[in-house]
Amino acid sequence: MTLQIILEPSEEGGFTAIVPALPGCLSEGNSKDEAIANIKEAIELYLEPVEDDNSFTPNAESVELSI
C-alpha cells in the first residue's frame, strides 16, 4: 500500500506528518526521519483491525463498493 504523507515544519520545531487519505492520522517528530518513522507506526495502528469491527447487529448487510 502506498500513501501520500504531508510533512510540515512545526512552529515549535520539528515536523508534523499528516496522511490526507486517513482522516485524523497524524504524528510528529523532531526531524523529518523521526516524523516519517512515527507516521508509519501511526498508519499501522490506524489500519489495525479492532475487535469491535466484527460485531454487527443480526440484520447487518455487507455491501462491496467500488469508487
C-alpha positions as CSV (number, residue, x, y, z in Angstrom):
1,M,0.0,0.0,0.0
2,T,1.3,3.4,-0.9
3,L,0.0,6.5,0.9
4,Q,1.0,10.1,0.4
5,I,2.0,12.0,3.6
6,I,2.5,15.7,4.1
7,L,5.4,16.9,6.2
8,E,5.0,20.4,7.6
9,P,7.6,22.2,9.7
10,S,6.2,22.9,13.2
11,E,6.3,26.3,14.8
12,E,7.8,24.8,17.9
13,G,10.4,22.9,15.9
14,G,10.4,19.5,14.3
15,F,7.8,18.3,11.8
16,T,4.2,17.2,11.7
17,A,3.3,14.3,9.4
18,I,-0.3,14.1,8.0
19,V,-1.9,11.4,6.0
20,P,-4.7,13.0,3.9
21,A,-6.3,9.7,3.0
22,L,-6.7,8.7,6.6
23,P,-8.6,11.4,8.5
24,G,-7.1,12.1,11.9
25,C,-4.0,10.2,11.2
26,L,-1.1,12.4,12.1
27,S,2.2,12.3,14.1
28,E,5.2,14.5,14.9
29,G,8.9,14.1,15.1
30,N,12.0,16.3,15.9
31,S,13.4,15.5,12.4
32,K,11.9,14.5,9.1
33,D,13.2,11.0,9.6
34,E,11.6,10.7,13.0
35,A,8.3,12.2,11.8
36,I,8.3,9.6,9.0
37,A,9.1,6.7,11.3
38,N,6.3,7.9,13.7
39,I,3.7,8.3,11.0
40,K,4.5,4.8,9.7
41,E,3.6,3.5,13.2
42,A,0.5,5.7,13.3
43,I,-0.7,4.3,10.0
44,E,-0.2,0.7,11.1
45,L,-2.2,1.4,14.3
46,Y,-4.9,3.3,12.3
47,L,-5.3,0.4,9.9
48,E,-5.1,-2.3,12.6
49,P,-8.4,-4.2,12.9
50,V,-10.3,-3.6,16.1
51,E,-12.1,-6.5,17.8
52,D,-15.3,-4.5,17.7
53,D,-15.2,-4.2,13.9
54,N,-16.5,-7.7,13.7
55,S,-19.5,-7.1,16.0
56,F,-22.6,-6.3,13.9
57,T,-26.3,-6.5,14.5
58,P,-28.1,-9.6,13.2
59,N,-29.8,-7.6,10.4
60,A,-26.5,-6.1,9.2
61,E,-25.7,-6.4,5.5
62,S,-22.3,-6.5,3.8
63,V,-22.1,-4.5,0.5
64,E,-19.0,-4.1,-1.7
65,L,-18.5,-0.6,-3.2
66,S,-16.1,0.3,-5.9
67,I,-15.2,4.0,-6.3
